[in-house]
Amino acid sequence: MAPRTIPAELDAALTALPLRTGIYVPEDLLEDWFAPGTGMSPVSAEALSQAETYGRKLECEFKYYPERLEGVFWKWVPAL
């Protein structure tokens, strides 16, 4: 399996993301960025798990929507 190839721009975008906003990522990019070489159709469980872990590191949540063939990273609203 090839190493992850997450673009630095995604790190910057998620770090700067305002609360309650999100970034949508098509499933082919999720696979390429988080688990290259694991196959697709459907996107691999490894890619989804790695994307969720990555999002948490940048204080974002992640959810995959199979009906839309994309994942979403978003900033949560901290508890008051």
One Martini backbone bead per residue (centre of mass of N, CA, C, O) as a GRO file, in nm:
protein
   80
    1MET     BB    1   0.098   0.036   0.021
    2ALA     BB    2   0.062   0.357  -0.003
    3PRO     BB    3   0.109   0.653   0.101
    4ARG     BB    4  -0.016   0.916   0.218
    5THR     BB    5  -0.175   1.215   0.024
    6ILE     BB    6  -0.224   1.479   0.186
    7PRO     BB    7  -0.296   1.788   0.140
    8ALA     BB    8  -0.192   2.081   0.279
    9GLU     BB    9  -0.454   2.243   0.210
   10LEU     BB   10  -0.640   2.080   0.395
   11ASP     BB   11  -0.517   2.156   0.659
   12ALA     BB   12  -0.562   2.462   0.627
   13ALA     BB   13  -0.870   2.458   0.584
   14LEU     BB   14  -0.949   2.308   0.851
   15THR     BB   15  -0.815   2.508   1.046
   16ALA     BB   16  -0.985   2.771   0.919
   17LEU     BB   17  -1.255   2.672   0.977
   18PRO     BB   18  -1.551   2.758   1.048
   19LEU     BB   19  -1.800   2.722   1.229
   20ARG     BB   20  -2.045   2.523   1.081
   21THR     BB   21  -1.855   2.411   0.856
   22GLY     BB   22  -1.763   2.259   0.531
   23ILE     BB   23  -1.604   1.975   0.357
   24TYR     BB   24  -1.612   1.825   0.045
   25VAL     BB   25  -1.534   1.473  -0.047
   26PRO     BB   26  -1.473   1.265  -0.272
   27GLU     BB   27  -1.423   0.924  -0.272
   28ASP     BB   28  -1.167   0.913  -0.452
   29LEU     BB   29  -1.003   1.104  -0.264
   30LEU     BB   30  -1.021   0.949  -0.006
   31GLU     BB   31  -0.865   0.708  -0.114
   32ASP     BB   32  -0.607   0.854  -0.210
   33TRP     BB   33  -0.540   1.000   0.073
   34PHE     BB   34  -0.603   0.749   0.306
   35ALA     BB   35  -0.595   0.458   0.099
   36PRO     BB   36  -0.396   0.372  -0.108
   37GLY     BB   37  -0.462   0.064  -0.282
   38THR     BB   38  -0.758  -0.053  -0.159
   39GLY     BB   39  -0.975   0.051  -0.327
   40MET     BB   40  -1.310   0.053  -0.473
   41SER     BB   41  -1.635   0.013  -0.476
   42PRO     BB   42  -1.628   0.077  -0.225
   43VAL     BB   43  -1.510   0.249   0.003
   44SER     BB   44  -1.288   0.203   0.236
   45ALA     BB   45  -1.261   0.153   0.571
   46GLU     BB   46  -0.979   0.273   0.600
   47ALA     BB   47  -1.034   0.552   0.478
   48LEU     BB   48  -1.257   0.633   0.680
   49SER     BB   49  -1.090   0.602   0.938
   50GLN     BB   50  -0.862   0.800   0.860
   51ALA     BB   51  -1.043   1.048   0.819
   52GLU     BB   52  -1.151   1.062   1.108
   53THR     BB   53  -0.878   1.092   1.249
   54TYR     BB   54  -0.785   1.344   1.098
   55GLY     BB   55  -1.016   1.531   1.183
   56ARG     BB   56  -0.964   1.525   1.489
   57LYS     BB   57  -0.679   1.663   1.472
   58LEU     BB   58  -0.854   1.929   1.342
   59GLU     BB   59  -1.133   1.963   1.488
   60CYS     BB   60  -1.311   1.744   1.329
   61GLU     BB   61  -1.563   1.606   1.160
   62PHE     BB   62  -1.680   1.285   1.014
   63LYS     BB   63  -1.872   1.192   0.712
   64TYR     BB   64  -2.025   0.939   0.526
   65TYR     BB   65  -2.206   0.948   0.198
   66PRO     BB   66  -2.310   0.706  -0.012
   67GLU     BB   67  -2.539   0.855  -0.180
   68ARG     BB   68  -2.308   1.093  -0.256
   69LEU     BB   69  -2.004   1.006  -0.271
   70GLU     BB   70  -1.915   1.143   0.021
   71GLY     BB   71  -1.731   1.349   0.236
   72VAL     BB   72  -1.738   1.523   0.565
   73PHE     BB   73  -1.598   1.811   0.696
   74TRP     BB   74  -1.642   1.958   1.033
   75LYS     BB   75  -1.712   2.207   1.254
   76TRP     BB   76  -1.766   2.219   1.571
   77VAL     BB   77  -1.946   2.302   1.857
   78PRO     BB   78  -1.860   2.390   2.142
   79ALA     BB   79  -1.913   2.353   2.452
   80LEU     BB   80  -2.062   2.567   2.706
   0.00000   0.00000   0.00000
